[in-house]
């Protein structure tokens, strides 16, 4: 099963046609689900939802009275929809500003468009580097923390196919907090070693021949290690 980042999920949702609220026929907004769990503690099952933020919506307007009469709560409902479905449900809110903190506004949408463009440029550059066997540029993209994570993850994957032994040391010296990125890096280091019939000394971490019995760097016996 392929792993999708939040960036990829948001990009997919932004490409979808926004649903219209069945209660007021207003176009719904993209809403980022907060990190805390809700209700039964299981969460929403998705990092983004579509929410109707029309204060004139009949569900929202009537919800204040309904919640007060039935539950004694000063609260109301907003209509929500799961992306990619026609599943509309009610989400409780406890003030007119409730849930608006996670509203994906135009500024965020613009940031996502910039991100998409940077990803496109990064992938184009990686494709050129792969053809020309330019491992240096691929390594630079991998270690550049300003690059989009998808570009860095792809660079980590590609460096194993064309990277030289010299690429291992800078990769090993970096800490990658992203699980997918770290996995790609580890697999690429193994690929580079396999291509050059090398490994790392278990004592000094210097690169040695795979069949070496004595490390030429630290002098320790590595046969069977």
C-alpha positions as CSV (number, residue, x, y, z in Angstrom):
1,X,0.0,0.0,0.0
2,X,1.5,3.4,-1.1
3,X,2.2,5.9,1.6
4,X,0.7,9.4,1.0
5,X,2.1,12.5,2.7
6,X,-0.3,15.3,3.9
7,X,1.1,17.4,1.0
8,X,0.0,14.7,-1.5
9,X,-3.4,14.3,0.1
10,X,-4.0,18.1,0.1
11,X,-2.9,18.3,-3.5
12,X,-5.4,15.6,-4.4
13,X,-8.2,17.3,-2.5
14,X,-7.5,20.7,-4.0
15,X,-7.8,19.1,-7.5
16,X,-11.3,17.9,-6.6
17,X,-14.5,19.9,-7.2
18,X,-15.6,21.3,-3.9
19,X,-19.0,19.9,-2.8
20,X,-22.0,22.2,-2.0
21,X,-23.7,22.2,1.3
22,X,-27.0,20.2,1.0
23,X,-28.6,22.7,3.5
24,X,-27.7,26.0,1.9
25,X,-26.1,25.1,-1.5
26,X,-23.0,27.1,-0.5
27,X,-19.6,25.9,-1.8
28,X,-17.8,24.2,1.1
29,X,-14.2,25.0,2.3
30,X,-11.2,22.7,2.9
31,X,-10.7,22.3,6.6
32,X,-7.5,20.9,8.2
33,X,-8.3,18.4,10.9
34,X,-6.7,19.3,14.3
35,X,-4.1,16.9,15.7
36,X,-6.2,16.1,18.8
37,X,-8.7,13.2,18.6
38,X,-12.4,13.9,18.7
39,X,-15.5,12.2,20.1
40,X,-14.7,8.5,20.4
41,X,-11.0,9.1,20.2
42,X,-10.5,7.4,16.8
43,X,-10.1,10.7,14.9
44,X,-11.6,11.6,11.6
45,X,-9.6,9.1,9.4
46,X,-8.4,11.9,7.1
47,X,-6.2,15.0,7.6
48,X,-8.7,17.3,5.7
49,X,-12.5,17.7,5.4
50,X,-14.9,19.9,3.5
51,X,-16.9,22.2,5.9
52,X,-19.7,24.7,5.3
53,X,-18.8,28.0,7.0
54,X,-21.9,29.9,5.8
55,X,-23.3,31.5,8.9
56,X,-26.7,31.8,7.2
57,X,-26.9,28.0,6.6
58,X,-30.1,26.6,7.9
59,X,-28.3,23.8,9.7
60,X,-26.0,26.2,11.5
61,X,-28.7,28.8,12.3
62,X,-31.1,26.2,13.6
63,X,-28.5,24.3,15.4
64,X,-28.1,26.8,18.2
65,X,-31.7,26.3,19.4
66,X,-31.6,22.6,18.8
67,X,-28.5,22.0,20.9
68,X,-29.8,24.3,23.7
69,X,-33.2,22.5,23.9
70,X,-31.9,18.9,23.5
71,X,-28.6,19.0,25.3
72,X,-28.5,22.3,27.3
73,X,-25.3,23.3,25.4
74,X,-24.5,26.7,23.8
75,X,-23.4,25.1,20.5
76,X,-24.5,24.5,17.0
77,X,-23.6,22.3,13.9
78,X,-21.7,22.9,10.7
79,X,-22.1,20.5,7.8
80,X,-19.0,18.5,6.9
81,X,-18.2,16.2,4.0
82,X,-15.5,13.6,3.6
83,X,-13.3,14.3,0.5
84,X,-14.1,12.1,-2.5
85,X,-17.5,11.1,-1.1
86,X,-21.0,12.4,-0.8
87,X,-21.0,11.5,2.9
88,X,-22.4,14.6,4.7
89,X,-22.4,14.8,8.5
90,X,-22.8,17.3,11.3
91,X,-19.8,18.7,13.2
92,X,-20.5,20.5,16.5
93,X,-19.1,24.0,17.1
94,X,-19.2,25.9,20.3
95,X,-18.9,29.5,19.1
96,X,-19.3,31.4,15.8
97,X,-15.5,31.2,15.4
98,X,-15.4,27.5,16.1
99,X,-13.3,25.4,13.7
100,X,-12.3,28.5,11.7
101,X,-8.8,28.3,12.9
102,X,-8.2,25.2,10.7
103,X,-9.8,26.8,7.6
104,X,-7.6,26.5,4.5
105,X,-7.7,30.0,3.2
106,X,-6.5,31.5,-0.1
107,X,-3.0,32.2,1.3
108,X,-2.5,28.5,2.1
109,X,-3.9,27.6,-1.3
110,X,-1.3,29.9,-2.9
111,X,1.4,28.3,-0.8
112,X,0.3,24.9,-2.1
113,X,0.5,26.1,-5.7
114,X,4.1,27.3,-5.0
115,X,4.9,24.0,-3.5
116,X,3.5,22.1,-6.5
117,X,5.6,24.3,-8.8
118,X,8.8,23.7,-6.8
119,X,8.1,19.9,-6.8
120,X,7.6,20.0,-10.6
121,X,11.0,21.9,-11.0
122,X,12.7,19.5,-8.6
123,X,11.5,16.4,-10.4
124,X,12.5,17.9,-13.8
125,X,16.0,18.6,-12.5
126,X,16.2,15.1,-11.0
127,X,15.2,13.6,-14.4
128,X,18.0,15.5,-16.1
129,X,20.5,14.4,-13.5
130,X,19.6,10.8,-13.8
131,X,20.2,10.9,-17.6
132,X,23.5,12.7,-17.2
133,X,24.5,10.6,-14.2
134,X,25.0,13.8,-12.1
135,X,25.1,12.3,-8.7
136,X,26.5,15.5,-7.1
137,X,23.4,17.5,-7.9
138,X,21.1,14.7,-6.7
139,X,23.1,14.6,-3.5
140,X,22.7,18.3,-3.1
141,X,19.0,18.1,-3.6
142,X,18.7,15.3,-1.0
143,X,20.6,17.3,1.7
144,X,18.9,20.6,0.9
145,X,16.3,21.0,3.7
146,X,14.6,23.8,1.7
147,X,13.6,21.4,-1.0
148,X,10.1,19.9,-0.9
149,X,10.0,16.5,0.9
150,X,8.8,14.7,-2.2
151,X,11.8,16.0,-4.2
152,X,14.2,15.0,-1.4
153,X,12.6,11.5,-1.1
154,X,13.0,10.9,-4.8
155,X,16.6,12.2,-4.7
156,X,17.3,9.7,-1.9
157,X,15.9,6.9,-4.0
158,X,17.9,7.9,-7.1
159,X,21.3,8.4,-5.4
160,X,21.4,4.6,-4.9
161,X,21.4,4.0,-8.6
162,X,24.1,6.5,-9.7
163,X,25.8,7.7,-6.5
164,X,29.5,7.1,-5.9
165,X,31.0,5.8,-2.7
166,X,31.8,9.4,-1.7
167,X,28.1,10.1,-1.4
168,X,27.7,7.7,1.6
169,X,29.6,9.8,4.2
170,X,27.5,13.0,3.9
171,X,24.3,10.9,3.8
172,X,25.3,9.0,7.0
173,X,26.2,12.2,8.8
174,X,22.6,13.6,8.3
175,X,19.6,12.9,10.5
176,X,16.4,12.5,8.5
177,X,13.2,12.9,10.6
178,X,10.9,11.8,7.8
179,X,10.3,8.1,7.9
180,X,10.0,7.7,4.1
181,X,13.1,9.8,3.4
182,X,15.2,7.8,6.0
183,X,14.0,4.5,4.5
184,X,15.0,5.6,0.9
185,X,18.4,6.8,2.2
186,X,19.1,3.5,3.9
187,X,18.1,1.5,0.9
188,X,20.2,3.7,-1.4
189,X,23.3,3.3,0.8
190,X,22.9,-0.5,0.6
191,X,22.6,-0.2,-3.2
192,X,25.8,1.8,-3.5
193,X,27.7,-0.7,-1.4
194,X,26.2,-3.6,-3.5
195,X,27.4,-1.8,-6.8
196,X,30.9,-1.3,-5.5
197,X,31.2,-4.6,-3.5
198,X,31.9,-2.6,-0.3
199,X,30.5,-2.3,3.3
200,X,31.2,-0.2,6.4
201,X,33.6,-1.4,9.1
202,X,31.5,-2.3,12.2
203,X,34.2,-0.7,14.4
204,X,35.2,2.6,12.7
205,X,32.5,3.0,10.1
206,X,35.0,3.5,7.3
207,X,34.3,1.9,3.9
208,X,36.0,-1.3,3.2
209,X,35.8,-4.1,0.7
210,X,33.0,-6.6,1.3
211,X,35.4,-9.5,1.5
212,X,38.0,-7.8,3.7
213,X,39.1,-9.7,6.8
214,X,41.1,-6.8,8.4
215,X,39.9,-3.2,8.2
216,X,42.6,-1.2,6.5
217,X,41.6,1.9,8.5
218,X,41.5,0.7,12.1
219,X,43.3,-2.6,11.8
220,X,40.6,-4.7,13.5
221,X,39.5,-8.1,12.3
222,X,36.2,-7.8,10.5
223,X,35.8,-11.3,9.1
224,X,32.4,-12.5,9.9
225,X,31.3,-9.2,11.3
